[in-house]
Amino acid sequence: MRLVPSKTPWLFKKLFPNYIWELSPNNKNDKVLYLTFDDGPTPDITEWTLNLLKKYKAKATFFCIGNNVEKHPEIFNAIIKEGHSIGNHTNTHVEGWRTKTEDYLEDFKKAEIIIEKAYNKFSEALKKHELVSNSKTQHSEIVNTQPSFTNLFRPPFGQLKNSQGKALIKLGYKMIMWSVISFDWEQYISPEKCLNNVIKNTNSGSIIVFHDSVKASVNMEYTLPKVLDYYSKKGFRFEAITASNFN
């Protein structure tokens, strides 16, 4: 039985003030949400997610596992090409509480190297027109959709020792947690319950967690279209988390 609620309690935010739990809107009338996806890139599921986000002109943040980026660079490229932002989610999805800080940071570093290498390779390819047609207009449009590269990190399972968190913040990373979690990966939760977890707890500035993984696919594929439709009709926009959020 899970102990973490679908909406992050205020006490968590108070206990860990150096972690990012939500993002304040520019003004009280601003309607913006931050969709995030953990554990990808995953064949079919991540691509399905990207197509759906594009339909709603929504931007999001993908917290990628290094191993998956290495195995599926073409899907990782597609995430960047669509203008979404990228975050580090460790290399092998390690559990912070059960891992020595030294080992945890080593796993994180492996992911950092893989992600940065893949990101830089794609960016260089764009400059050389290797991934687009010879049309300058098309090339410019794709480059301009890319958010600035930001050092974002989300710990798998939300688990992070104090020593691990301090070390990562010292390296210049932002610890991106969440204000709403869908629990889409939980097998005992119905798609309807997954949707309700999001709808009843989301406000402007909320950081919402989904997973572009096989385990979460049934619940996520039911819930995400309805979330996008519901909040789009209410006048919300969906943005990626970028450096501009912390200026």
LOLUM-428045 format. One record per atom (N, C-alpha, C): x, y, z. Coordinates in steps of 0.1 Angstrom, whole numbers, plus 5000, padded with zeros to 4 digits. Atoms other than C-alpha are relative to their C-alpha. Layout:
N
+------+------+------+
|   px |   py |   pz |
+------+------+------+
|    X |    Y |    Z |
...
+------+------+------+
END
This chain:
247
+------+------+------+
|   px |   py |   pz |
+------+------+------+
| 5008 | 4988 | 5000 |
| 5000 | 5000 | 5000 |
| 5009 | 5012 | 5000 |
| 4992 | 4988 | 5001 |
| 5014 | 5034 | 4990 |
| 4997 | 5010 | 5012 |
| 5002 | 4991 | 4989 |
| 5020 | 5060 | 5017 |
| 5000 | 5015 | 4994 |
| 4999 | 4987 | 5006 |
| 5026 | 5090 | 4993 |
| 4986 | 5004 | 4994 |
| 5013 | 4996 | 5006 |
| 4993 | 5109 | 4984 |
| 5002 | 5006 | 4986 |
| 4999 | 4995 | 5014 |
| 4985 | 5120 | 4949 |
| 5003 | 5015 | 4999 |
| 4996 | 4985 | 4999 |
| 4989 | 5157 | 4960 |
| 5010 | 5001 | 5011 |
| 4989 | 4999 | 4991 |
| 5021 | 5166 | 4977 |
| 4996 | 5009 | 5012 |
| 5004 | 4993 | 4988 |
| 5014 | 5177 | 5013 |
| 5009 | 5013 | 5002 |
| 4992 | 4988 | 4997 |
| 5026 | 5212 | 5024 |
| 5012 | 4997 | 5008 |
| 4989 | 5003 | 4991 |
| 5048 | 5196 | 5050 |
| 5012 | 4995 | 4992 |
| 4988 | 5004 | 5009 |
| 5070 | 5179 | 5023 |
| 5007 | 5012 | 4995 |
| 4994 | 4988 | 5006 |
| 5075 | 5213 | 5007 |
| 5008 | 5008 | 5011 |
| 4994 | 4993 | 4989 |
| 5084 | 5228 | 5041 |
| 5013 | 4993 | 5004 |
| 4989 | 5008 | 4995 |
| 5108 | 5200 | 5050 |
| 5012 | 5001 | 4990 |
| 4990 | 5000 | 5011 |
| 5126 | 5202 | 5016 |
| 4999 | 5012 | 4991 |
| 5002 | 4987 | 5008 |
| 5125 | 5239 | 5005 |
| 5009 | 5002 | 4988 |
| 4990 | 4998 | 5011 |
| 5155 | 5235 | 4982 |
| 4996 | 4992 | 4987 |
| 5005 | 5008 | 5011 |
| 5135 | 5211 | 4960 |
| 4988 | 5007 | 4993 |
| 5011 | 4993 | 5008 |
| 5110 | 5223 | 4933 |
| 4988 | 4991 | 5000 |
| 5012 | 5008 | 4999 |
| 5075 | 5211 | 4940 |
| 4989 | 5005 | 4991 |
| 5009 | 4994 | 5009 |
| 5056 | 5235 | 4919 |
| 5006 | 5013 | 4995 |
| 4995 | 4987 | 5005 |
| 5061 | 5267 | 4899 |
| 4990 | 5011 | 5000 |
| 5010 | 4989 | 4998 |
| 5044 | 5300 | 4907 |
| 4997 | 5006 | 4987 |
| 5004 | 4993 | 5012 |
| 5024 | 5315 | 4879 |
| 5005 | 5015 | 5000 |
| 4996 | 4986 | 5001 |
| 5034 | 5350 | 4867 |
| 4991 | 5009 | 5007 |
| 5010 | 4992 | 4993 |
| 5002 | 5364 | 4880 |
| 4988 | 4990 | 5004 |
| 5011 | 5009 | 4995 |
| 4970 | 5350 | 4897 |
| 4991 | 4995 | 4989 |
| 5009 | 5004 | 5011 |
| 4952 | 5348 | 4864 |
| 5007 | 4991 | 4990 |
| 4993 | 5008 | 5010 |
| 4979 | 5329 | 4846 |
| 4997 | 4985 | 5001 |
| 5004 | 5014 | 4999 |
| 4968 | 5294 | 4837 |
| 5011 | 4991 | 4992 |
| 4989 | 5008 | 5006 |
| 4999 | 5271 | 4831 |
| 5002 | 4988 | 5009 |
| 4997 | 5013 | 4994 |
| 5006 | 5235 | 4839 |
| 5013 | 4994 | 4994 |
| 4988 | 5006 | 5004 |
| 5038 | 5215 | 4838 |
| 4999 | 4985 | 5000 |
| 5000 | 5015 | 5001 |
| 5035 | 5179 | 4825 |
| 5014 | 4995 | 5000 |
| 4987 | 5006 | 5000 |
| 5064 | 5157 | 4832 |
| 4999 | 4985 | 4998 |
| 5000 | 5015 | 5003 |
| 5072 | 5121 | 4820 |
| 5013 | 4994 | 5005 |
| 4988 | 5007 | 4995 |
| 5096 | 5098 | 4838 |
| 5002 | 4986 | 4993 |
| 4996 | 5014 | 5003 |
| 5115 | 5066 | 4828 |
| 5002 | 4997 | 4985 |
| 4997 | 5003 | 5014 |
| 5117 | 5069 | 4790 |
| 5014 | 5003 | 4996 |
| 5010 | 5002 | 5011 |
| 5124 | 5071 | 4762 |
| 4997 | 4985 | 4998 |
| 5005 | 5014 | 5002 |
| 5104 | 5039 | 4755 |
| 4993 | 4999 | 4987 |
| 5006 | 5002 | 5014 |
| 5095 | 5026 | 4720 |
| 4985 | 5000 | 5001 |
| 5014 | 4999 | 5001 |
| 5059 | 5033 | 4710 |
| 4993 | 5009 | 5010 |
| 5007 | 4992 | 4990 |
| 5048 | 5048 | 4743 |
| 5005 | 5015 | 5000 |
| 4995 | 4986 | 5000 |
| 5071 | 5079 | 4742 |
| 4995 | 5006 | 4987 |
| 5005 | 4995 | 5013 |
| 5062 | 5083 | 4705 |
| 4986 | 5004 | 5000 |
| 5015 | 4997 | 4999 |
| 5025 | 5081 | 4712 |
| 4998 | 5013 | 5008 |
| 5001 | 4988 | 4991 |
| 5030 | 5107 | 4740 |
| 5003 | 5013 | 4992 |
| 4996 | 4988 | 5008 |
| 5048 | 5131 | 4716 |
| 4990 | 5004 | 4990 |
| 5011 | 4997 | 5010 |
| 5021 | 5128 | 4690 |
| 4988 | 5007 | 5006 |
| 5012 | 4994 | 4993 |
| 4994 | 5136 | 4715 |
| 5003 | 5014 | 5005 |
| 4996 | 4986 | 4995 |
| 5013 | 5166 | 4730 |
| 5000 | 5009 | 4988 |
| 5000 | 4992 | 5012 |
| 5018 | 5179 | 4695 |
| 4986 | 5004 | 4996 |
| 5014 | 4997 | 5004 |
| 4980 | 5177 | 4688 |
| 4995 | 5012 | 5008 |
| 5005 | 4990 | 4991 |
| 4974 | 5200 | 4718 |
| 5010 | 5012 | 5001 |
| 4989 | 4990 | 5000 |
| 5005 | 5222 | 4711 |
| 5005 | 5002 | 5014 |
| 4995 | 5000 | 4986 |
| 5017 | 5212 | 4746 |
| 5014 | 4997 | 5000 |
| 4986 | 5003 | 4997 |
| 5053 | 5213 | 4758 |
| 5000 | 4993 | 5013 |
| 4999 | 5007 | 4987 |
| 5065 | 5190 | 4786 |
| 5015 | 4998 | 5003 |
| 4986 | 5003 | 4996 |
| 5096 | 5178 | 4804 |
| 5001 | 4985 | 5002 |
| 4998 | 5014 | 4999 |
| 5109 | 5143 | 4800 |
| 5013 | 4997 | 5008 |
| 4989 | 5004 | 4991 |
| 5131 | 5129 | 4828 |
| 5004 | 4986 | 4995 |
| 4996 | 5012 | 5007 |
| 5151 | 5103 | 4809 |
| 5010 | 4991 | 5008 |
| 4991 | 5010 | 4994 |
| 5169 | 5072 | 4821 |
| 5012 | 4999 | 4990 |
| 4988 | 5000 | 5009 |
| 5205 | 5072 | 4807 |
| 5000 | 4987 | 4991 |
| 5000 | 5013 | 5008 |
| 5203 | 5035 | 4796 |
| 4990 | 5000 | 4989 |
| 5010 | 4999 | 5010 |
| 5171 | 5042 | 4777 |
| 5004 | 5010 | 4989 |
| 4995 | 4991 | 5010 |
| 5186 | 5072 | 4759 |
| 5010 | 4993 | 4991 |
| 4990 | 5007 | 5007 |
| 5215 | 5050 | 4749 |
| 4994 | 4990 | 4990 |
| 5007 | 5010 | 5008 |
| 5192 | 5023 | 4736 |
| 4991 | 5005 | 4989 |
| 5009 | 4994 | 5009 |
| 5168 | 5046 | 4718 |
| 5003 | 5014 | 4997 |
| 4996 | 4986 | 5003 |
| 5186 | 5077 | 4706 |
| 4990 | 5007 | 4990 |
| 5009 | 4994 | 5009 |
| 5161 | 5082 | 4678 |
| 4988 | 5006 | 5006 |
| 5012 | 4995 | 4993 |
| 5132 | 5086 | 4702 |
| 5004 | 5012 | 5009 |
| 4994 | 4989 | 4993 |
| 5154 | 5109 | 4724 |
| 5001 | 5012 | 4991 |
| 4999 | 4989 | 5010 |
| 5160 | 5130 | 4693 |
| 4986 | 5006 | 4997 |
| 5013 | 4995 | 5002 |
| 5123 | 5132 | 4687 |
| 4994 | 5009 | 5011 |
| 5004 | 4992 | 4988 |
| 5117 | 5146 | 4722 |
| 5006 | 5014 | 4998 |
| 4993 | 4987 | 5002 |
| 5142 | 5174 | 4715 |
| 4994 | 5008 | 4988 |
| 5005 | 4994 | 5012 |
| 5129 | 5180 | 4680 |
| 4987 | 5007 | 5002 |
| 5014 | 4994 | 4998 |
| 5094 | 5187 | 4693 |
| 5000 | 5011 | 5010 |
| 4999 | 4988 | 4991 |
| 5107 | 5214 | 4717 |
| 4998 | 4997 | 5014 |
| 5002 | 5003 | 4986 |
| 5104 | 5196 | 4750 |
| 5013 | 5000 | 5007 |
| 4988 | 5000 | 4992 |
| 5129 | 5198 | 4778 |
| 5004 | 4987 | 5006 |
| 4994 | 5013 | 4996 |
| 5151 | 5170 | 4791 |
| 5005 | 5001 | 5015 |
| 4995 | 5001 | 4987 |
| 5159 | 5160 | 4827 |
| 5007 | 4987 | 5002 |
| 4993 | 5012 | 4996 |
| 5182 | 5134 | 4843 |
| 4992 | 4992 | 5010 |
| 5008 | 5009 | 4990 |
| 5165 | 5104 | 4860 |
| 5009 | 4988 | 5004 |
| 4990 | 5010 | 4997 |
| 5197 | 5085 | 4867 |
| 5002 | 4990 | 4988 |
| 4997 | 5009 | 5011 |
| 5212 | 5058 | 4845 |
| 4993 | 4987 | 5000 |
| 5006 | 5013 | 4999 |
| 5196 | 5027 | 4859 |
| 4988 | 5000 | 5009 |
| 5012 | 4999 | 4992 |
| 5166 | 5040 | 4879 |
| 5003 | 4995 | 5014 |
| 4996 | 5004 | 4987 |
| 5184 | 5036 | 4912 |
| 4991 | 5006 | 5012 |
| 5007 | 4995 | 4988 |
| 5167 | 5039 | 4946 |
| 5010 | 5007 | 5010 |
| 4991 | 4992 | 4992 |
| 5183 | 5067 | 4966 |
| 5002 | 4995 | 5014 |
| 4999 | 5003 | 4986 |
| 5175 | 5055 | 5000 |
| 5008 | 4987 | 5003 |
| 4993 | 5012 | 4998 |
| 5191 | 5021 | 4994 |
| 5014 | 5000 | 4994 |
| 4987 | 4999 | 5007 |
| 5222 | 5033 | 4976 |
| 5009 | 5010 | 5007 |
| 4990 | 4991 | 4995 |
| 5254 | 5048 | 4989 |
| 5001 | 5012 | 4991 |
| 4999 | 4987 | 5007 |
| 5258 | 5084 | 4980 |
| 5010 | 4999 | 4988 |
| 4990 | 5001 | 5010 |
| 5290 | 5077 | 4961 |
| 4995 | 4992 | 4988 |
| 5005 | 5008 | 5011 |
| 5274 | 5050 | 4940 |
| 4988 | 5007 | 4993 |
| 5011 | 4993 | 5006 |
| 5243 | 5071 | 4934 |
| 5005 | 5011 | 4991 |
| 4995 | 4989 | 5008 |
| 5263 | 5100 | 4921 |
| 5007 | 4994 | 4988 |
| 4993 | 5006 | 5011 |
| 5283 | 5077 | 4899 |
| 4989 | 4996 | 4989 |
| 5011 | 5004 | 5010 |
| 5250 | 5063 | 4883 |
| 4995 | 5013 | 4994 |
| 5004 | 4987 | 5006 |
| 5238 | 5099 | 4879 |
| 5009 | 5005 | 4990 |
| 4990 | 4995 | 5009 |
| 5270 | 5109 | 4862 |
| 5000 | 4993 | 4987 |
| 5000 | 5008 | 5013 |
| 5268 | 5081 | 4837 |
| 4988 | 5005 | 4991 |
| 5012 | 4995 | 5007 |
| 5233 | 5093 | 4828 |
| 5003 | 5014 | 4994 |
| 4997 | 4987 | 5005 |
| 5245 | 5129 | 4825 |
| 5009 | 5000 | 4988 |
| 4991 | 5001 | 5012 |
| 5273 | 5119 | 4801 |
| 4992 | 4996 | 4988 |
| 5008 | 5005 | 5011 |
| 5249 | 5099 | 4779 |
| 4991 | 5010 | 4995 |
| 5010 | 4990 | 5004 |
| 5222 | 5126 | 4779 |
| 5006 | 5012 | 4993 |
| 4993 | 4988 | 5006 |
| 5246 | 5155 | 4772 |
| 5006 | 4996 | 4986 |
| 4994 | 5004 | 5013 |
| 5264 | 5135 | 4744 |
| 4989 | 4999 | 4990 |
| 5011 | 5002 | 5010 |
| 5231 | 5126 | 4727 |
| 4994 | 5014 | 4997 |
| 5006 | 4986 | 5002 |
| 5217 | 5162 | 4731 |
| 5010 | 5008 | 4991 |
| 4990 | 4993 | 5008 |
| 5249 | 5177 | 4717 |
| 5001 | 4995 | 4986 |
| 4999 | 5006 | 5013 |
| 5250 | 5152 | 4688 |
| 4989 | 5004 | 4992 |
| 5012 | 4996 | 5008 |
| 5215 | 5161 | 4678 |
| 5001 | 5014 | 4996 |
| 4999 | 4986 | 5003 |
| 5221 | 5198 | 4680 |
| 5010 | 5003 | 4989 |
| 4990 | 4998 | 5010 |
| 5252 | 5195 | 4659 |
| 4995 | 4995 | 4986 |
| 5006 | 5006 | 5012 |
| 5233 | 5174 | 4634 |
| 4990 | 5011 | 4994 |
| 5009 | 4990 | 5005 |
| 5207 | 5202 | 4631 |
| 5008 | 5011 | 4993 |
| 4993 | 4989 | 5006 |
| 5233 | 5228 | 4624 |
| 5006 | 4996 | 4986 |
| 4995 | 5005 | 5012 |
| 5246 | 5206 | 4596 |
| 4989 | 4996 | 4990 |
| 5012 | 5004 | 5008 |
| 5211 | 5200 | 4582 |
| 4999 | 4985 | 4997 |
| 5000 | 5014 | 5002 |
| 5215 | 5163 | 4586 |
| 4987 | 4994 | 5003 |
| 5013 | 5006 | 4996 |
| 5181 | 5157 | 4602 |
| 4988 | 5007 | 4994 |
| 5011 | 4992 | 5006 |
| 5160 | 5182 | 4582 |
| 5002 | 5001 | 4985 |
| 4999 | 4997 | 5014 |
| 5154 | 5191 | 4546 |
| 5010 | 5011 | 4998 |
| 4991 | 4988 | 5003 |
| 5175 | 5217 | 4528 |
| 4993 | 5013 | 5002 |
| 5008 | 4987 | 4998 |
| 5148 | 5243 | 4535 |
| 5005 | 5007 | 5013 |
| 4995 | 4992 | 4989 |
| 5163 | 5270 | 4557 |
| 4988 | 5003 | 5010 |
| 5011 | 4997 | 4991 |
| 5128 | 5278 | 4570 |
| 4997 | 4989 | 5009 |
| 5003 | 5012 | 4992 |
| 5122 | 5243 | 4582 |
| 5011 | 4998 | 5011 |
| 4989 | 5001 | 4990 |
| 5156 | 5242 | 4599 |
| 4999 | 5010 | 5011 |
| 5001 | 4989 | 4990 |
| 5151 | 5275 | 4616 |
| 4988 | 4997 | 5010 |
| 5012 | 5002 | 4991 |
| 5116 | 5265 | 4629 |
| 5003 | 4989 | 5010 |
| 4997 | 5011 | 4990 |
| 5129 | 5233 | 4645 |
| 5010 | 5005 | 5010 |
| 4990 | 4995 | 4990 |
| 5159 | 5250 | 4661 |
| 4993 | 5009 | 5010 |
| 5007 | 4990 | 4992 |
| 5136 | 5277 | 4675 |
| 4990 | 4994 | 5010 |
| 5009 | 5007 | 4990 |
| 5113 | 5251 | 4692 |
| 5008 | 4995 | 5012 |
| 4993 | 5006 | 4989 |
| 5141 | 5239 | 4714 |
| 5001 | 5009 | 5012 |
| 4998 | 4992 | 4988 |
| 5141 | 5251 | 4750 |
| 5015 | 5000 | 5004 |
| 4986 | 5000 | 4996 |
| 5173 | 5261 | 4766 |
| 5003 | 4988 | 5008 |
| 4996 | 5013 | 4993 |
| 5192 | 5231 | 4780 |
| 5002 | 5004 | 5015 |
| 5000 | 4996 | 4986 |
| 5186 | 5232 | 4818 |
| 5004 | 4987 | 5008 |
| 4996 | 5011 | 4992 |
| 5202 | 5210 | 4845 |
| 4988 | 4997 | 5010 |
| 5011 | 5005 | 4992 |
| 5171 | 5192 | 4858 |
| 5002 | 4986 | 5004 |
| 4999 | 5014 | 4995 |
| 5170 | 5161 | 4880 |
| 4988 | 4996 | 5007 |
| 5010 | 5005 | 4991 |
| 5143 | 5140 | 4894 |
| 5004 | 4986 | 5005 |
| 4996 | 5013 | 4995 |
| 5151 | 5111 | 4917 |
| 4990 | 4989 | 4998 |
| 5010 | 5011 | 5002 |
| 5135 | 5078 | 4908 |
| 4993 | 4997 | 5014 |
| 5008 | 5003 | 4988 |
| 5107 | 5069 | 4933 |
| 4999 | 5012 | 5009 |
| 5000 | 4988 | 4991 |
| 5112 | 5104 | 4947 |
| 5009 | 4998 | 5012 |
| 4991 | 5003 | 4988 |
| 5139 | 5089 | 4970 |
| 5013 | 5007 | 4998 |
| 4987 | 4993 | 5001 |
| 5169 | 5110 | 4977 |
| 5005 | 5003 | 5015 |
| 4994 | 4997 | 4987 |
| 5192 | 5111 | 5008 |
| 5004 | 5015 | 5000 |
| 4996 | 4986 | 4999 |
| 5201 | 5145 | 5021 |
| 5013 | 5002 | 4994 |
| 4987 | 4999 | 5006 |
| 5237 | 5139 | 5011 |
| 5000 | 5000 | 4985 |
| 5001 | 5001 | 5014 |
| 5227 | 5130 | 4976 |
| 4995 | 5013 | 4994 |
| 5006 | 4988 | 5004 |
| 5205 | 5160 | 4972 |
| 5009 | 5012 | 5000 |
| 4991 | 4989 | 4998 |
| 5231 | 5184 | 4985 |
| 5011 | 5000 | 4989 |
| 4990 | 5002 | 5009 |
| 5257 | 5170 | 4962 |
| 4996 | 5004 | 4986 |
| 5005 | 4996 | 5013 |
| 5235 | 5174 | 4931 |
| 4997 | 5014 | 4999 |
| 5003 | 4986 | 5000 |
| 5224 | 5209 | 4940 |
| 5014 | 5008 | 4998 |
| 4987 | 4994 | 5001 |
| 5261 | 5218 | 4944 |
| 5006 | 4999 | 4986 |
| 4996 | 5002 | 5013 |
| 5267 | 5205 | 4909 |
| 4992 | 5009 | 4990 |
| 5008 | 4990 | 5008 |
| 5241 | 5231 | 4897 |
| 4987 | 4994 | 4995 |
| 5013 | 5006 | 5004 |
| 5211 | 5208 | 4893 |
| 4988 | 5005 | 5008 |
| 5013 | 4997 | 4994 |
| 5175 | 5217 | 4901 |
| 4993 | 4987 | 5003 |
| 5007 | 5012 | 4996 |
| 5157 | 5190 | 4921 |
| 4985 | 5002 | 4997 |
| 5014 | 4998 | 5004 |
| 5123 | 5188 | 4903 |
| 4992 | 4988 | 5005 |
| 5009 | 5010 | 4994 |
| 5098 | 5169 | 4924 |
| 4986 | 5002 | 4993 |
| 5013 | 4999 | 5006 |
| 5060 | 5173 | 4919 |
| 4990 | 5005 | 5010 |
| 5011 | 4997 | 4991 |
| 5028 | 5187 | 4933 |
| 4988 | 4990 | 4998 |
| 5010 | 5010 | 5003 |
| 5006 | 5161 | 4916 |
| 5006 | 4988 | 4994 |
| 4995 | 5012 | 5007 |
| 5014 | 5125 | 4908 |
| 4988 | 4991 | 4997 |
| 5012 | 5008 | 5005 |
| 4990 | 5103 | 4888 |
| 4999 | 4986 | 5005 |
| 4999 | 5014 | 4997 |
| 5002 | 5069 | 4900 |
| 4996 | 4991 | 4989 |
| 5004 | 5008 | 5012 |
| 4997 | 5057 | 4865 |
| 5007 | 4986 | 4999 |
| 4993 | 5013 | 5001 |
| 5022 | 5028 | 4870 |
| 4994 | 4990 | 5009 |
| 5005 | 5009 | 4990 |
| 5003 | 5013 | 4899 |
| 4989 | 4991 | 4994 |
| 5009 | 5010 | 5006 |
| 4985 | 4981 | 4887 |
| 4986 | 4999 | 5006 |
| 5013 | 5001 | 4993 |
| 4958 | 4983 | 4913 |
| 4991 | 5012 | 4998 |
| 5007 | 4987 | 5002 |
| 4947 | 5018 | 4903 |
| 4993 | 4999 | 4986 |
| 5007 | 5000 | 5012 |
| 4920 | 5020 | 4876 |
| 5003 | 5012 | 4992 |
| 4998 | 4988 | 5008 |
| 4923 | 5044 | 4846 |
| 4992 | 5012 | 5005 |
| 5009 | 4989 | 4995 |
| 4894 | 5064 | 4861 |
| 5006 | 5006 | 5012 |
| 4994 | 4995 | 4987 |
| 4912 | 5067 | 4895 |
| 5012 | 5008 | 4996 |
| 4988 | 4993 | 5005 |
| 4944 | 5077 | 4877 |
| 4996 | 5014 | 4996 |
| 5004 | 4987 | 5005 |
| 4925 | 5105 | 4859 |
| 4995 | 5009 | 5012 |
| 5005 | 4992 | 4988 |
| 4908 | 5116 | 4892 |
| 5011 | 5005 | 5009 |
| 4988 | 4995 | 4993 |
| 4942 | 5118 | 4909 |
| 5005 | 5013 | 4995 |
| 4995 | 4988 | 5006 |
| 4951 | 5145 | 4885 |
| 4990 | 5011 | 5000 |
| 5010 | 4990 | 5001 |
| 4919 | 5164 | 4880 |
| 4996 | 5007 | 5013 |
| 5004 | 4995 | 4987 |
| 4910 | 5168 | 4917 |
| 5011 | 5008 | 5007 |
| 4989 | 4995 | 4993 |
| 4945 | 5180 | 4927 |
| 5008 | 5011 | 4992 |
| 4992 | 4991 | 5008 |
| 4958 | 5202 | 4899 |
| 4995 | 5015 | 5000 |
| 5003 | 4986 | 5001 |
| 4960 | 5240 | 4900 |
| 5011 | 5007 | 4991 |
| 4990 | 4993 | 5008 |
| 4979 | 5266 | 4880 |
| 5013 | 5000 | 5007 |
| 4987 | 5001 | 4994 |
| 5016 | 5261 | 4885 |
| 5004 | 4985 | 5004 |
| 4997 | 5014 | 4996 |
| 5013 | 5223 | 4892 |
| 5010 | 4993 | 4991 |
| 4991 | 5009 | 5007 |
| 5040 | 5200 | 4882 |
| 4994 | 4986 | 5002 |
| 5007 | 5013 | 5000 |
| 5023 | 5167 | 4872 |
| 5009 | 4989 | 4995 |
| 4991 | 5011 | 5004 |
| 5040 | 5133 | 4870 |
| 4992 | 4989 | 4993 |
| 5005 | 5012 | 5008 |
| 5032 | 5107 | 4843 |
| 5013 | 4992 | 4997 |
| 4989 | 5009 | 5004 |
| 5054 | 5078 | 4831 |
| 4998 | 4995 | 4985 |
| 5000 | 5006 | 5014 |
| 5062 | 5070 | 4794 |
| 5007 | 4987 | 5001 |
| 4994 | 5013 | 4998 |
| 5069 | 5034 | 4804 |
| 4989 | 4989 | 4997 |
| 5009 | 5011 | 5003 |
| 5053 | 5000 | 4795 |
| 4991 | 4998 | 5012 |
| 5008 | 5002 | 4988 |
| 5041 | 4996 | 4831 |
| 4989 | 5009 | 5002 |
| 5010 | 4990 | 4998 |
| 5022 | 5028 | 4831 |
| 4991 | 5003 | 4988 |
| 5007 | 4997 | 5013 |
| 5009 | 5027 | 4795 |
| 4985 | 5000 | 5001 |
| 5015 | 5001 | 5000 |
| 4973 | 5016 | 4802 |
| 4994 | 5012 | 5006 |
| 5006 | 4989 | 4992 |
| 4965 | 5042 | 4828 |
| 5004 | 5013 | 4993 |
| 4995 | 4988 | 5006 |
| 4986 | 5069 | 4811 |
| 4993 | 5003 | 4987 |
| 5007 | 4998 | 5013 |
| 4970 | 5064 | 4777 |
| 4986 | 5003 | 5001 |
| 5014 | 4996 | 4997 |
| 4936 | 5067 | 4792 |
| 4999 | 5014 | 5005 |
| 5001 | 4987 | 4992 |
| 4943 | 5097 | 4814 |
| 5006 | 5012 | 4993 |
| 4993 | 4988 | 5006 |
| 4967 | 5120 | 4794 |
| 4991 | 5007 | 4990 |
| 5008 | 4993 | 5010 |
| 4943 | 5127 | 4765 |
| 4989 | 5008 | 5007 |
| 5011 | 4993 | 4993 |
| 4915 | 5136 | 4790 |
| 5005 | 5012 | 5008 |
| 4994 | 4989 | 4993 |
| 4938 | 5158 | 4810 |
| 5003 | 5012 | 4991 |
| 4997 | 4990 | 5010 |
| 4950 | 5177 | 4779 |
| 4987 | 5007 | 4995 |
| 5013 | 4995 | 5005 |
| 4914 | 5181 | 4767 |
| 4993 | 5009 | 5011 |
| 5007 | 4993 | 4989 |
| 4900 | 5191 | 4801 |
| 5006 | 5014 | 5002 |
| 4994 | 4987 | 4996 |
| 4925 | 5218 | 4809 |
| 5002 | 5009 | 4988 |
| 5000 | 4991 | 5012 |
| 4928 | 5231 | 4773 |
| 4987 | 5007 | 4999 |
| 5013 | 4993 | 5001 |
| 4891 | 5238 | 4773 |
| 4998 | 5010 | 5011 |
| 5001 | 4990 | 4989 |
| 4896 | 5257 | 4806 |
| 5010 | 5011 | 4998 |
| 4991 | 4989 | 5003 |
| 4922 | 5279 | 4789 |
| 5014 | 4999 | 5006 |
| 4987 | 5002 | 4995 |
| 4953 | 5264 | 4804 |
| 5010 | 4997 | 4988 |
| 4989 | 5004 | 5009 |
| 4986 | 5260 | 4785 |
| 5009 | 4991 | 5007 |
| 4991 | 5010 | 4994 |
| 5012 | 5233 | 4790 |
| 5014 | 5004 | 4995 |
| 4987 | 4995 | 5003 |
| 5048 | 5244 | 4792 |
| 5011 | 4990 | 5005 |
| 4989 | 5007 | 4995 |
| 5082 | 5227 | 4796 |
| 5007 | 5008 | 5011 |
| 4992 | 4993 | 4990 |
| 5104 | 5235 | 4826 |
| 5013 | 5003 | 4994 |
| 4988 | 4996 | 5006 |
| 5133 | 5255 | 4814 |
| 5008 | 5010 | 5010 |
| 4992 | 4991 | 4991 |
| 5160 | 5279 | 4828 |
| 4992 | 5012 | 5003 |
| 5008 | 4988 | 4998 |
| 5135 | 5308 | 4825 |
| 4991 | 4999 | 5013 |
| 5008 | 5002 | 4988 |
| 5115 | 5293 | 4854 |
| 5008 | 5003 | 5013 |
| 4992 | 4997 | 4988 |
| 5144 | 5300 | 4878 |
| 5008 | 5013 | 4999 |
| 4994 | 4987 | 5001 |
| 5155 | 5334 | 4867 |
| 4995 | 5010 | 5010 |
+------+------+------+
END
